[in-house]
Amino acid sequence: MDFLNRLGARTIFSLIAATGFGLVGIGVLIGELMRINPCPLCIFQRVLYLAVAAVALAGALLPGWRRLWGGLIAAIAAGGLATALYQSWMQLNPESVTQCGFGEPSLIERFVDWLGMLWPYLFMATGFCTSREDILGLSMANWSVFCFAGFLLVGVWAGWRRQA
């Protein structure tokens, strides 16, 4: 643990940024290799990973405001965690939910559709939120729960840890 406390704010925020961008890349790659069509909630989580990475990149460039960056990362991660938990619940209870993409589009679905028109390769939502493709026994939404929980914890730690 002493090793982690000796890491500088720039290094921590750089690692968070690399992880966020890397998770988006891995998600796109897995989707292509396994032919998984992302749903609107999947794409929204992808946007939140990019937001975490962008804020962390700002933290690496301006580490003096580490509490601001750590708090923003934690807040974005909390939203991602809630989204991933909701999608995981939808996948466990597909018969008791209205499929996303049916009915009046939500604000998230409209935002995802807009992004899909701008950058279709990265943001086009063509799948269903209740579809479940397992990777090592967990769905992509389940994996996102762990990733966003990790970002939330690391964001709080990075913002409020004692400086070495």
C-alpha positions in Angstrom: 0.0 0.0 0.0 3.0 2.3 0.6 3.8 2.0 -3.1 0.4 3.4 -4.0 0.7 6.3 -1.7 4.0 7.3 -3.3 2.4 7.6 -6.8 2.0 11.2 -7.9 -1.4 12.7 -8.9 -0.2 12.8 -12.6 0.6 9.1 -12.6 -2.7 8.1 -10.9 -4.8 10.2 -13.2 -2.8 9.0 -16.3 -3.5 5.4 -15.3 -7.2 6.1 -14.8 -7.3 7.8 -18.3 -5.5 4.9 -19.9 -7.8 2.4 -18.2 -11.0 4.3 -19.3 -9.8 4.6 -22.9 -8.6 1.0 -22.9 -12.0 -0.3 -21.6 -13.7 1.4 -24.5 -11.3 -0.1 -27.0 -11.7 -3.6 -25.4 -15.5 -3.2 -25.5 -15.4 -2.4 -29.2 -13.0 -5.2 -29.9 -15.1 -7.8 -27.9 -18.2 -6.6 -29.7 -16.6 -7.1 -33.1 -15.1 -10.5 -32.3 -18.2 -11.9 -30.6 -20.6 -10.1 -32.9 -22.4 -8.4 -30.0 -24.7 -5.6 -30.9 -24.5 -2.8 -28.3 -27.7 -1.4 -26.9 -28.4 2.2 -25.9 -27.4 1.5 -22.3 -24.2 -0.1 -23.5 -23.4 2.9 -25.6 -24.2 5.2 -22.7 -21.8 3.3 -20.5 -19.2 3.7 -23.3 -19.7 7.4 -23.2 -19.3 7.5 -19.4 -16.0 5.5 -19.7 -14.8 8.2 -22.2 -16.0 10.9 -19.8 -14.0 9.3 -16.9 -11.0 9.1 -19.1 -11.3 12.7 -20.3 -11.6 14.0 -16.7 -8.7 11.9 -15.7 -6.6 13.3 -18.5 -7.5 16.8 -17.3 -6.3 15.6 -13.9 -3.0 14.5 -15.3 -2.5 17.8 -17.0 -3.7 19.9 -14.0 -2.9 17.8 -10.9 -3.2 20.7 -8.5 -7.0 20.4 -8.7 -7.0 16.7 -7.7 -10.0 17.0 -5.5 -12.1 18.4 -8.3 -10.9 15.7 -10.8 -11.3 12.9 -8.2 -14.8 14.1 -7.3 -15.9 14.3 -11.0 -14.5 10.9 -11.7 -16.4 9.5 -8.7 -19.6 11.2 -9.8 -19.4 10.0 -13.4 -18.5 6.5 -12.1 -21.5 6.5 -9.8 -23.7 7.3 -12.8 -22.1 4.5 -14.8 -22.5 2.1 -11.8 -26.2 2.9 -11.6 -26.6 2.4 -15.4 -24.7 -0.9 -15.3 -26.7 -2.2 -12.3 -29.9 -1.2 -14.0 -28.9 -3.1 -17.2 -27.8 -6.1 -15.2 -31.2 -6.1 -13.5 -32.9 -5.9 -16.9 -30.9 -8.9 -18.1 -31.8 -10.9 -15.1 -35.6 -10.0 -15.3 -36.3 -9.6 -19.1 -39.9 -10.5 -18.7 -40.7 -7.7 -16.2 -39.1 -4.8 -18.1 -40.0 -2.9 -21.2 -37.2 -3.3 -23.6 -35.2 -0.2 -24.2 -35.7 1.1 -27.7 -39.5 0.5 -27.6 -42.0 3.3 -27.0 -41.1 6.9 -26.5 -37.3 7.3 -26.5 -35.7 8.4 -23.2 -33.2 11.2 -23.0 -30.4 8.7 -22.9 -31.7 6.9 -26.0 -32.0 10.3 -27.9 -28.4 11.2 -26.8 -27.1 7.8 -27.9 -29.0 8.1 -31.3 -27.5 11.5 -31.8 -24.0 10.2 -31.1 -24.7 7.2 -33.4 -25.4 9.6 -36.3 -22.2 11.4 -35.7 -19.8 8.5 -35.1 -21.7 5.3 -36.0 -18.7 2.9 -35.6 -18.3 3.8 -31.9 -21.8 4.9 -30.8 -24.4 3.1 -33.0 -26.8 1.2 -30.8 -28.3 -1.8 -32.6 -28.9 -4.3 -29.8 -31.4 -4.9 -27.1 -30.7 -4.0 -23.4 -32.0 -7.4 -22.2 -29.7 -9.4 -24.5 -27.0 -11.2 -22.6 -23.8 -12.5 -24.0 -21.6 -14.0 -21.3 -17.8 -13.4 -21.1 -16.2 -15.6 -18.4 -19.7 -16.1 -16.8 -20.7 -12.5 -16.7 -22.4 -10.1 -19.1 -20.8 -7.0 -20.3 -23.1 -5.0 -18.0 -22.0 -7.2 -15.1 -18.3 -6.4 -15.9 -19.2 -2.7 -16.1 -20.6 -2.8 -12.6 -17.1 -3.9 -11.3 -15.3 -1.4 -13.5 -17.4 1.6 -12.5 -17.2 0.6 -8.9 -13.5 0.6 -9.2 -13.4 4.0 -10.9 -15.7 5.4 -8.1 -13.3 4.1 -5.4 -10.2 5.2 -7.2 -11.7 8.6 -7.9 -12.4 9.2 -4.2 -9.0 7.9 -3.2 -7.2 10.0 -5.8 -9.0 13.1 -4.8 -8.7 12.8 -1.0 -5.7 10.6 -0.3 -2.8 12.0 1.7 0.0 13.3 -0.5 3.4 11.6 0.0 
